[in-house]
Amino acid sequence: SSAASDVYKRQVEDPYQISGQANLEWIADQIENHSESFEGKYFKLQSDISLGSVANWTPIGSYDKPFKGSFDGDGYVITDLNVESGAHAGLFGVIEDGMVENLGVKFGTIKSKGTTSIEYGYKPNVGGIAGAITNTTIRNCYTIGNLLNASCSSFSYSIGGGIVGEGTQSTILNCYSICAINLVSQYSVCGGGIVGSGSDLTVNNCYSICKIEGKLSLIHISEPT
């Protein structure tokens, strides 16, 4: 496709150049449908990008097929993001062994309903940058939006954070978020202005202005992170 012809394997000194919606969609498609993780590969935004023509954005990477590359926003902003996903929801769904830096994301609503499975991969996780990250660095990023919403009708967790929903063995540096976060679960809700829940996670020099609300229909409340 014309989008693919403008974007191919590069080294860090000459990365994939991302200049429009079609390039972002190509990344998501390559991961989901062509077994490409982009491990060790680099991307760099060339301009601001609006996703206003996409009613429901498909997050880049998933639990079974995570994004493993490095994405440099170069100070640009991705705007008009709206997502409704079954599990991990954000601009990125799941990132593993990767990096996102120097990126702004402005969104309307990012929503995850989860599934009926209690497996880790199907907990509803929402974040402005990514639903979930593992062994990943997010730095010099910000999100501004209306609503992050995670709801789960099964006996599981709902997790939401302004930058990342859930983080494991990862680092978040020099980031901020301004949004509202609404979480609903039968069992447990975990919400935070930067990250909703995490383990072996480092968060430095970050701030948030977020209104966080949680609704629980059964027995257990988890402390916000």
C-alpha positions, 0 to 999 in steps of 0.5 A, a space after each residue: 500500500 502507499 502507506 506501507 511504501 513510505 514506511 519500512 525498516 530503518 535504523 535509529 538514525 533513520 527511523 520509520 517516518 510517521 506523517 499521517 493516520 495511514 502510517 499509524 494504522 499500518 503499524 497496528 495492522 502489521 502487528 495484528 495481522 502480519 506477526 510483526 512486533 517491530 522489536 528493535 525498530 524505531 518510529 518518529 512523528 513528522 507532524 501533528 496527526 488528527 484521528 478525528 475521522 476514526 470513530 473507534 481507534 484500534 490500539 497498537 499492540 495487544 496482550 498476545 501481540 504487543 508492540 516492541 518498538 520505540 516511538 518518538 513523538 518528537 514533540 508532536 501531538 496525536 489528537 482526536 483519539 477515541 477508543 472502545 476496546 475489549 481489553 487494553 485501550 489507549 493509543 497503544 494497547 500493550 507495549 513490551 520491551 519498548 519505549 514511547 517518548 516526546 509525545 502528546 495525546 489528546 483524546 475524547 473517550 478511551 473505554 475498555 469493557 474487558 471480557 468474561 475471563 479473569 486472565 491477566 490479558 483480559 482485564 480492562 486496562 485503559 491509559 492515554 498512552 497505553 493500556 498496559 506496559 512491560 519492561 518499557 519506558 515512557 518519558 516526556 509524554 502528556 495526555 489531555 482528555 475527557 474520559 478514561 473508562 474501564 468497566 468489567 462485568 466479571 469477577 476481575 479488576 478494572 484499571 485506569 491511569 492517565 498515562 498507562 493503565 497497568 505497568 510492570 518492570 517499567 519506568 515513567 518519567 517527566 509525564 503529566 495527565 489531565 483527564 477524568 477516570 471512571 472505573 467499574 468492577 464487581 471485584 476491584 478497581 485500581 486508578 491513578 492519575 499517571 498509572 492505575 496499577 503497577 509492580 516493579 514500577 518507577 514513576 519520577 517527576 510526573 503530575 496529574 490533574 485527574 478526577 478519579 471515580 470508582 464503583 464497586 458492586 461486590 467485596 474488595 477495594 484496591 488502593 489507588 497507586 
